[in-house]
Amino acid sequence: MKKINEVIVVEGRDDTKRIRMAVDADTIETNGSAIDEETLTKIEHAQKKRGVIVFTDPDVPGEMIRKTISRRIPGVKHAFLNREEAKPNKKGSLGIEHASIEIIQKALEGLYNERPEAEPTIDRLFLLNEGLMGKPHSKELRIKLGNELRIGYTNGKQLEKRLNMFGITQEKVEKALKKIRKEEANE
C-alpha cells in the first residue's frame, strides 16, 4: 500500500475509512462544511510540518471547504473526484466514501499544487474562444474538461482562476479539449 507523507483533509469519518483502504495516510476531518477555527489551525500546522492535500466531495459544501482552506493556507495540494466517481450505489449524497479504491488512488496520484503568486497561464479570451464561457453548451464543456483534467467542476470565472492557480497551460487545455471533441464526434 502506497504511503502518503502529506496529511489529507477530508470531510468526515467515512471518507477517512475509505482513504485508508486505498493508501497509508493520516487525515484531518473537517466534519462538514462548517469548518471551524480549531480545524483550520490543525490544517495550518500540518501544512508547515508535512504538507496538506485537500480532498473534498465534488459538491457545493466540498467546494466551500476547499476555498476556505485555500484562502487561509496557501500552497496546499488538491485532489479531485468527479461527480460520477463519487456517486452512491443507492440513495445518499456524493462523497469520497462511495468512490472505488482505484479511483481514490488515481486522484491522489494526480495532485495539483497551488501557485498563488505565479504568472497566469490562461486568459479569459482563450476560454471564450474555446467555448468554455459565454456559450449555451459552455457548462457541459466545462464539466467534461474538469473531468478530463481532474480539477473538479467550476463556473467560467472559477475555471480561469483554477487553471491559473494550478499552472495548467493553454496547450494542456487544448489537448484535453481535442480529446473531448473527438469523443463527442464519435457518440
Buried (B, 14 or more C-beta within 10 A) or exposed (E): EEEBEBBBBBBBEBBBEBBBEBBEBBBBBBEEBEBEEEBBEBBBBBBEEEBBBBBBBBBEBBBBBBEBBBEBBEEBBBBBBBBEBBBEEEEEEBBBBBBEEEBBBBBBEEBBEBBEEEEEBBEBEBBBEBBBBEEEEBBEBBBBBBBBBBBBBBEBEBBBBBBBBBBBEBEBBEEBBEEBBEEEEEE
